[in-house]
Amino acid sequence: MDFRITHRFGDVAGASGGVHNFYGFDNASNIRFSFDYGVTDRLQLGFGRSKISENLDFSVKYKFLEQLEKHCPLSIIGYANTVLTPKKDVNNEFSTFTNRMSYSYQLVLTSKISRELSLAVLPTYIHRNMIHAATNSANGAAETNDLFSMGVMGRMKITRSLAVIAEYFYTFSDFRSNNSATPYYMPLGVGVEIETGGHVFQINLTNTGGIVNQDFIPTSGDSWLKGQYKLGFTISRVFGVLR
């Protein structure tokens, strides 16, 4: 059982950051608690709850292929989740229950290049049952229920207990391209990972407040160049569960 607490503060700088907001510490943009259980060495089931829209997420992860030193250069993992948005419908957005649902499907292609360096490529598909109708005035493209995004991640070990981590997602969407009314910036995060034996800590900077795919890939409206990056951390604790 892997129990995680993930936190995103507010903008460090920019119009919403600075000293009067204690560089984002006064504003908790998102908090997520999650439990992931390894049913077998290949199958994992998960559940989480986020502050954003009170989202509840249910996930499944399965390892199809495991990297072997000589015979197989990469691991292939399938990941899927379902998100339920149970927040109060103050703006009459959810005319049906299905409008509260969204889905994410992802392949995680990972390879340990060396003892220190690991890389991953993550083709990601997101479907949202409910979206707000809008059009990009620059090119006439409309918002869509379906999105495809390509993520890349890297992890470089510095010492046995310290590593540098980074991730970037490129979202293929004409609606989000040069949209002045609804600005969009590709999600980018960098950080460090610290292993202490019983716990794993991640401290990062990212331009997104969302944590699960549906909360940050479609709606990344903050820019690093404008100081709209947020400090975040994750604490992970693994427990042995008797069976």
Stockholm file with secondary structure:
# STOCKHOLM 1.0

chainA/1-243         MDFRITHRFGDVAGASGGVHNFYGFDNASNIRFSFDYGVTDRLQLGFGRSKISENLDFSVKYKFLEQLEKHCPLSIIGYANTVLTPKKDVNNEFSTFTNRMSYSYQLVLTSKISRELSLAVLPTYIHRNMIHAATNSANGAAETNDLFSMGVMGRMKITRSLAVIAEYFYTFSDFRSNNSATPYYMPLGVGVEIETGGHVFQINLTNTGGIVNQDFIPTSGDSWLKGQYKLGFTISRVFGVLR
#=GR chainA/1-243 SS CEEEEEEEEEESSSTTCSGGGGGGTTCEEEEEEEEEEESSSSEEEEEEEESGGGCEEEEEEEEEECCBTTTBSCEEEEEEEEEECCSCCTTCCCSSGGGGEEEEEEEEEEEECSSSEEEEEEEEEEEESCCCCCBCTTTCCBCCSEEEEEEEEEEEESSSSEEEEEEEEEEECSTTTTCSSSCCCCCEEEEEEEECSSEEEEEEEESCCCCSHHHHSTTCCCCGGGTCCEEEEEEEEECCCCC
#=GC SS_cons         CEEEEEEEEEESSSTTCSGGGGGGTTCEEEEEEEEEEESSSSEEEEEEEESGGGCEEEEEEEEEECCBTTTBSCEEEEEEEEEECCSCCTTCCCSSGGGGEEEEEEEEEEEECSSSEEEEEEEEEEEESCCCCCBCTTTCCBCCSEEEEEEEEEEEESSSSEEEEEEEEEEECSTTTTCSSSCCCCCEEEEEEEECSSEEEEEEEESCCCCSHHHHSTTCCCCGGGTCCEEEEEEEEECCCCC
//
